[in-house]
């Protein structure tokens, strides 16, 4: 079985910390710290992906707070709206190539209708490769 037969859906995280565009930015920051995450999807009420919020975006909150002497806002004010995504039926090999080329930490996984169904990280890809090797290479 070739590595290209291993699908993103087999290794993506399905239980995610997500935010809504109108969530308070400081409550989002608390969630980042409480859950030890470095990024999270932003979805609307129907589950459509509308953006991503990262630690770098939260640093912007700090910078604006220092500059304006007041730090406030909602997730929409700081999230990245243009998000590169992958689909659950794509193979692990192709997403690995994208991680290498684009230097991303994670990609949201969406259905063709834009609904968020998971997230795949570089670590998920490494786990997939390890399991693939254990099943197909080390047995021989």
C-alpha positions as CSV (number, residue, x, y, z in Angstrom):
1,X,0.0,0.0,0.0
2,X,1.6,3.3,-1.1
3,X,1.8,6.3,1.3
4,X,-0.5,8.2,-1.1
5,X,-3.3,5.9,0.0
6,X,-3.3,7.2,3.6
7,X,-5.9,10.0,3.8
8,X,-6.0,13.1,5.9
9,X,-9.3,12.0,7.4
10,X,-7.5,9.0,9.0
11,X,-5.2,11.3,11.1
12,X,-6.8,14.7,11.5
13,X,-7.9,16.0,14.9
14,X,-11.7,16.2,15.1
15,X,-12.1,17.7,18.5
16,X,-10.9,21.2,18.2
17,X,-10.9,24.4,20.2
18,X,-12.7,26.8,17.9
19,X,-13.8,30.4,18.1
20,X,-16.6,32.5,16.8
21,X,-15.8,35.9,15.1
22,X,-17.5,37.8,18.0
23,X,-15.7,36.1,20.8
24,X,-13.8,38.3,23.1
25,X,-10.1,38.3,22.2
26,X,-9.0,38.0,25.8
27,X,-11.2,35.0,26.4
28,X,-9.6,33.5,23.2
29,X,-6.2,34.2,24.7
30,X,-7.2,32.4,27.9
31,X,-8.2,29.4,25.8
32,X,-4.9,29.3,24.0
33,X,-3.1,29.3,27.3
34,X,-5.4,26.9,29.0
35,X,-5.3,24.3,26.2
36,X,-1.7,24.8,25.2
37,X,-2.6,25.6,21.5
38,X,-0.8,27.9,19.1
39,X,-3.7,28.3,16.6
40,X,-7.4,27.6,16.2
41,X,-10.1,27.9,13.6
42,X,-12.8,30.5,13.6
43,X,-16.2,29.3,12.5
44,X,-19.6,31.0,12.0
45,X,-22.8,29.6,13.6
46,X,-23.3,27.1,10.7
47,X,-19.8,25.6,11.2
48,X,-18.3,27.4,8.1
49,X,-14.6,28.2,8.4
50,X,-14.3,32.0,8.3
51,X,-10.7,32.4,9.6
52,X,-7.8,31.3,11.8
53,X,-6.5,32.8,15.0
54,X,-2.8,32.2,15.9
55,X,-0.4,33.2,18.7
56,X,1.0,35.8,16.3
57,X,-2.4,37.3,15.9
58,X,-2.7,37.5,19.7
59,X,0.7,39.2,19.9
60,X,-0.9,41.9,17.7
61,X,-3.5,42.4,20.5
62,X,-0.6,43.1,22.8
63,X,1.0,45.5,20.4
64,X,-2.2,47.4,19.8
65,X,-2.9,47.5,23.5
66,X,0.5,49.1,24.2
67,X,0.1,51.6,21.4
68,X,-3.4,52.7,22.2
69,X,-3.1,52.2,25.9
70,X,-6.2,50.0,25.8
71,X,-6.4,46.4,24.6
72,X,-9.8,45.2,23.6
73,X,-11.6,43.6,20.7
74,X,-13.1,40.5,19.3
75,X,-11.6,37.6,17.4
76,X,-12.8,39.0,14.0
77,X,-10.5,42.0,14.6
78,X,-7.4,39.9,14.7
79,X,-8.0,36.6,12.9
80,X,-6.6,35.8,9.4
81,X,-9.6,35.6,7.1
82,X,-7.8,34.1,4.1
83,X,-7.1,30.6,5.1
84,X,-5.5,27.8,3.1
85,X,-7.3,24.5,3.7
86,X,-7.2,20.9,2.8
87,X,-10.0,18.3,2.4
88,X,-10.4,15.0,4.3
89,X,-9.9,12.9,1.2
90,X,-6.5,14.3,0.3
91,X,-3.5,12.1,1.0
92,X,-1.0,12.5,3.7
93,X,1.9,12.7,1.2
94,X,0.4,15.8,-0.5
95,X,-0.2,17.6,2.7
96,X,3.3,16.7,3.9
97,X,4.6,18.4,0.7
98,X,2.6,21.5,1.5
99,X,3.9,21.7,5.1
100,X,7.4,21.5,3.7
101,X,6.9,24.2,1.1
102,X,4.6,26.6,3.0
103,X,6.1,26.3,6.5
104,X,2.7,26.0,8.1
105,X,2.0,24.4,11.5
106,X,-1.5,23.2,10.7
107,X,-4.2,23.2,8.0
108,X,-7.9,23.3,8.7
109,X,-9.8,20.4,7.1
110,X,-13.0,21.4,5.4
111,X,-15.6,19.7,3.2
112,X,-16.3,21.0,-0.2
113,X,-19.0,23.2,1.2
114,X,-16.5,25.0,3.5
115,X,-17.7,23.3,6.7
116,X,-14.9,22.7,9.2
117,X,-14.5,19.0,10.0
118,X,-11.0,18.9,11.6
119,X,-7.4,20.0,11.5
120,X,-4.2,18.3,10.4
121,X,-0.9,19.3,11.9
122,X,2.7,18.5,11.1
123,X,2.8,16.2,14.1
124,X,-0.3,14.3,12.7
125,X,1.6,13.7,9.5
126,X,4.6,12.4,11.4
127,X,2.4,10.0,13.3
128,X,0.8,8.8,10.0
129,X,4.3,8.1,8.6
130,X,5.4,6.3,11.7
131,X,2.3,4.0,11.6
132,X,2.7,3.5,7.8
133,X,6.3,2.4,8.2
134,X,5.5,0.1,11.2
135,X,2.7,-1.6,9.2
136,X,4.3,-1.8,5.8
137,X,8.1,-1.6,6.1
138,X,9.2,-3.0,9.4
139,X,7.1,-6.1,9.0
140,X,9.2,-7.2,6.0
